[in-house]
Amino acid sequence: MTNYNLFIACWMAIGIGAGAYLLRREAPYGRFSNTNWGPMISNRLGWLLMELTVMVVFACRIPFGRFNWHTPATVMMALFFIHYLHRSLVYPFVIRTRGKKMPAIIMLSAMLFNTVNGALLGTWFGHFGRYAAGWYLSPVFITGTILFIGGMAVNWKSDYYLIRLRGKGETGYKIPQSGLFTLVASPNLLGELIEWGGFALLTWSLPALAFFVWTCANLIPRAIANRRWYREHFPDYPEERKILIPYLW
């Protein structure tokens, strides 16, 4: 357990360093994708493989035959898998990115990230995490679950709004004009941050905290880069829209 916790602490430190790097240089996927990072892969296939990885690795760390399924841990794992089943098996097939590609190195680095985090979380739930039935009534579980579900709803609603913003066959970008997009530059990213912050809270575990740290390291720089990109490419982009929350920037 000591080595496990030490590794997680080091992993979080690496995540903070990665976040600092991404504040200076945009990760080359989506609107920032380019061919300077080596071989390219289908955007849809890349999303599928890198998001599926975390579920497979997580599941491999669970001793299914002797696991006690009648504890709050089962609900926690179900929430995790609901997010990633959608992210890996639904989202890649509804995004309108026909013909778009991402660098293979981005997919591979995301798979590495998901392998480590999936292994850490799977190890926690499979071998260390013990939750009594009373955990359901604990303030951290109730608050964390509300945050997780609320954040996931914001994330999904915002993502699908962006998808519908493109007509069939379109691959360009438009300024989002409704919902939380009138207040925040990237409410889809904000929702995901709230989601995994809630997960760290409801599980009250070090690996979930590490997952949240890495989520912040990836999504906060992305949100800042998205707003900067909109302002550079659309002169009429609303100045008052912030990065993640109204007073963060």
N, C-alpha and C positions, 0 to 999 in steps of 0.2 A: 504493500500500500504506500509506503514511503517513496519508493522509486516512481510509482504511478503518479503521485502528487507532484513530485519534483519534475517529472517529464511535462505534466500539464502546465506547471509554472513557466517552464522554459518555452513551451509551445505558445503560451499567451504572450511572452516577451517577443517572440518571433512575429506574432500577429501584430503587435504594436509597431514593430519595425516595418513590417509590410505596409501597414496603414500610412506611416510617415512617408514611405517611398511613393505610394499611390497618390498622395497629395501633390506630388511634384510631377508625376507622369501618369497619364490615363492608361488604364488597361485596354489593350486593343481588341475590344469586341463591341458588337452593336454598332452605334454610330461612329465609334472610334476605330473600327476594324481596318487593318491595312495589311499589305503583303510583306512588310518589312520584317515580320517575325517568323518567316519560314513558311513551310507547307500549310495550305488552307484545307479546312474540312467543312462540310455542310453545317450550316448554323443549327438546323433542326437535329441532325445526328449528334452534334457536339453537346447540345443541351440534354438530349436523352441519355447519353453515356455518362456525362459528368454528374448528373443528378441521380441517376440510378445507382451509382457507385456507393453512395452513403448508405442506402437501404440494405444493399447486399452485405457490406462490411459489418454494419450494425447487427443484422440478423445472424451473421456467422459467429458473433460473440455471445449469443444468447443460448444457454443450455436448455433447449425446448423440453426435453424429456423430464427434467427435474425442476423446472422453473415454477414458482408459485404464481399462478395467474390471477389469484383472488386478492390482489393488493393494489394500491394506488399506482404502482409502477406500470401496471398494464394500461391504465388510462393515459399516463404520460407517454408511453411508447406509441399508443394509438394516435395521439395528437401529432407526434413526430412523423409517423408514417402517413397520416392524412395529408400533411404538407407535402411530403416528398413523392407520394403517389401522384398527386396533382402536378407537381413540378416536373416529374420525369415522364409520365405517361399521358398527360392531358395537355399541359401548356405547350410543349414543343410542336404539337400537331394543330394548334389553333392560331399560333402566331403567323402573321402574314409577312414572311421573310423569304419568299420563294427566290431562289438563286443566290441568296446572301450566304457568305461564308465567314468563318472565324479562324484565326490561326490555331493549328493543332496544338501548339504549345500552351495556349490558354486552356483548351480542353484538358490537357494532361496535368497542368498545374492545378486546375479545379478538381480533378480526380484525386490528386495527391492530398489536397486540402480535405476533401470529403472522406478519403480513406482514413486519415489520421483522426478526424473528428468522429467519424462513424465508429472506429475502433475504440476510442476513448469512451464514448457514450454507451456503446454496446457492452463494454467491460464493466462500466458502472452499474448498469441495470442487471447484467447477467451475474455479477459476482460480488459487488460491494453495496449497492443501493438497497436499503431495507426500509420499507415504509409501512408503519402500522395503519390499521383501518382508520384511526383517528386523524390521520393526515388529511383526509378529505375535508375536514372541518377546520383545518389550520388556516390562519390568515394568509400565509404565503401561498398555499395551494389555491385558495379561492381567488385571491387577487391575481396570481400568476395565470390562472386559467382564463379569467376574464380578459386579461391583457393579450394572451395568446390568441384566443378566438377573435377578439376585436381587431388585433393587428392583422390576422390572417384575412379577415373580411375586408379591411382597408386595402391590403395588398392585392387581393383578388379583384376587387371592384375597380381599382385603379389600373391594374394590368389589362383587364378586359376593356376598359374605356380606351386605353391606348391602342389596343388591337382594333377596335371598331372605328377608331379615328382614321384608319387607312381603308380606302376602298379596295375592292378585290383587284388584285394585280398591281396595286400601288406598293412601293417600297420606300417612298420618301418620308419626310417628317413634317408635322404640322404643330402649331402651338395648341396645347390642350386648353380648353376654354370653360370647363365646368367642374363641379364637384370640388374636392380638396385641391385640385390643380389651380384654383383661383387664389389659394393662399400659400401653397407650398410647391416648390419646383418638382419634387419627386415623391408624391404621397405613396406610390407603390413601394419605394424603398423605406420610407418612414414606417409603413405598415409592417414590413418585414422586420425592421429593428424592434418595434414594439412587441412583435410576435416572439422573437427569440429572447428578448429581455424578460418577457413573461415566462418563457420556458425555463430560463435560469432561475427565476424566482420560485416557480411552482415545484421544481425538482430540488431546489436548494442544494445544488451539487457543483463541484469544481469543474467537471468536464462541460457541463452546460454553460457555466460562466465563461469558460474558454471559447466555446462555440459562439457565445454572444460577443466576446472581444473580437474574434475573427470576423464576425458579421459586421461589426462597426468598422473594422479596418478596411473591409471591402466596400461597404455601401456608403459611408459618409464621404470618402473621396469621390465616389461615383456621382453622388448627388451634387456635390460642388462642381464637378466637371460637366454634368448635364446642364446645370444652370448657366455656367459660363458659355457652353456651346450654344444654347438657345439665344443668349444675348449677343453672341458674335454673328449668328446666322439669321436672326430675325430682329431687325431694328425696332419693331413695335412690340417686342416681348415686354410684358409688364414688369416694371422695375421693382414693384413691391413684393413680388413673389420671393420667398426665402428658400433656403436650402432644404431643411428637413422640418423644422418647426418655426413658427413665425418670428421668434426672437433669436434664432441661432446665428444669423448672419446680418 
